[in-house]
Every structure is written in C-alpha cells, then in structure tokens.
Amino acid sequence: MFSPELKEEISGKIQNMLQAIGHRELPLGEIEFLLHVDGKQDWSWVNIRNRYSRNRPAPSDLLKNTTA
C-alpha cells in the first residue's frame, strides 16, 4: 500500500514518538513494533515495522490476502 520510503518515514516517526513517551516498560534505544494499517479495500493493507524487527513474522491474522 505504501512505498518502502514512506514506510521508512512512518516507522521513524513512530519510533521517535514511542521513545519520547519514555514509559518505564519500553526499552531504551530501539523499540520493536508492528503497525498494521487497513486501507479502503479489503485487499488494501500494510504492515509497518521498525528496521530492527523486519525479519520477525507478523501474526497470521495481520496477513490478509497474502496471495494477492
């Protein structure tokens, strides 16, 4: 749904926001996360991760229409 460059930009902004929160349960430095965004259509979606958690598998319920 989004270009790799846009996903990288979104990931960076989320990372900065989470780090700024400074919650005691969040790790210092890089925070691993997965953001799932649904688009207008059933087949339109994207999973966005930070660069250090890209190789971790997403939960199967977040992998809609993986054959499309």
N, C-alpha and C positions, 0 to 999 in steps of 0.2 A: 504494500500500500504506500509506503514512504520510501524515498531513495535512501541508499546507505548513508549519504551525507546528512540528510535530515534526521535519520535515526541516531546518528552520532551526536548531532547538535542537541536533540531532545534528551538523550542519555546524559550528556554533560550537564545540562540544566537541572535535571532531576538529581544527579549526583551532588551538585553544589547545594541544592535545596535541602537534601537529606543531611549533608554534612553541617549545614548552618543550623539545623534544628538542635544538634548536639545532644540528642537523647541518650541517656546512660546505657540503653540496651543496644545502641548502634555501635559498630566497631569504629575505631579511629582510622582515618585514611579511607581507602576504597571500600565502598558499600556495595555488596552484590544485590541486584534486584532484577525483577522481571515485570515489565509493564505490558499488559495486553490491552489493545485498543480495537474496538469493533467499529467498522465503517458503516456506511449507509446500507449496503447489501449484505446478505448472509455470507457471501464469499469474500467480502472485503474486511480484512483484519490484519493486524501486525503485532508481533511480539518485539519489544524493545528491551535490551539488556545493556548493562554497562560492559565495558570491554573485558573485564576480568571474569565474567560469568557467562560469556557467549557459548562456551562448549558444554555447559550443563544442559541436560534435556529439559524441555518445558513439560509441565504436566499435560497428560493426554487430553484433558478437557479444554485446554487452550490451543489445541492444534486442530482447528476447524478445517474441513475440506482439504486435507493435506495432499490429495490427489489433484486438486485444481491448479 
